[in-house]
Amino acid sequence: MMSTKRDQIIETTCQLMEMQGYHATGLNQILAESGAPKGSLYYYFPKGKEELAIAAVEHTSRAIQGNINSVLTAVPEPAAAIKTFLTILAEKVAESGYQAGGPITAIALESASTNETLRETCHDAYQSWQDIFAQKLQTGGYSAAHAARLATLLIAAIEGAIILSRSARSPRPLQDVAQEIDLLLKCTHSG
Amino acid sequence: MMSTKRDQIIETTCQLMEMQGYHATGLNQILAESGAPKGSLYYYFPKGKEELAIAAVEHTSRAIQGNINSVLTAVPEPAAAIKTFLTILAEKVAESGYQAGGPITAIALESASTNETLRETCHDAYQSWQDIFAQKLQTGGYSAAHAARLATLLIAAIEGAIILSRSARSPRPLQDVAQEIDLLLKCTHSG
């Protein structure tokens, strides 16, 4: 199936770029690890590595949007939903042996000052995750402006705590963040 | 001066690894950009790139400890001191054209699952910054345990907001985080 080959290439790109970053990941390694023939890579991504990286970030972004949505939909109250999301995340990062988490962080960092198109794609991904949290917070009575600021803090704290947890090889930083964010939401709850 | 040559090599390493990460930075590039002769690199860092990266992270860590200490010492009240630190940080990141900030993030991410010694060095750096904020919070009346959790949230939110600000090319994420952290500290202030 042609669409399966395209997906394989994209998923391999996501994994390699999460582990190694953008610059260290070459097209030959993507070809070798995805098992796709060279022709199909250039057929689906004629512009090469940048086009592939953009597709990979967009693919990851949609997957994470799905994860966030499924947890936030399952738990009605915003503070409880956010606590549940962070608890599950801490478990997932630990279960991966602290290898996974923050799938676009390396690309976002590398592209921030070197590749404008890729930088914008990463920015759009972060914004899309923020918007989901902000909307959930608004259902709890926060104004649109306050919900947006809280959602920014959430995404920032999640990104940072994943780095700290991986670096400490411990779920503790993510758990501490979950506890303090919960305290903040209880303090400021206006509903 | 021999110590100046060593410093030059370390500072070049810090800059290159901040921009490109650990894997993408080679010894030849460090030599070329620092202007140091090959012999002096092997004289000061006989074990090569890993030893150099560890020295670079430790150097960066001490510099940041100095920055945090100088702001937190200048402003007596913890919440005000932390707000000042974040405001200055947002300005610095903007002034760098969104190129600087989060100097060890790329190394921490890359080393998390590939280099145990370097991972521990990054972890120690994060811990040292956290400890300074935690101590300041304790002077405001927080228990040691609560101050440690808040300091973890702070370091996580700062790390993450730098990535978001660089990716958005805007000081806004750092400013939003400053505002929400201030709210949290005012809500939970037990002094």
Interface residues (C-beta under 8 A of the other chain):
Chain A: M19 Q20 G21 H23 A24 G97 Y98 Q99 G102 T105 A106 A108 L109 E110 S111 A112 S113 R119 C122 H123 Y126 Q127 A148 R149 L150 T152 L153 I155 A156 A157 I158 E159 G160 A161 I163 L164 R166 S167 A168 R169 R172 P173 D176 V177 Q179 E180 I181 L183 L184 C187 T188
Chain B: M19 Q20 G21 H23 A24 G97 Y98 Q99 G102 T105 A106 A108 L109 E110 S111 A112 S113 R119 C122 H123 Y126 Q127 A148 R149 L150 T152 L153 I155 A156 A157 I158 E159 G160 A161 I163 L164 R166 S167 A168 R169 R172 P173 D176 V177 Q179 E180 I181 L183 L184 C187 T188
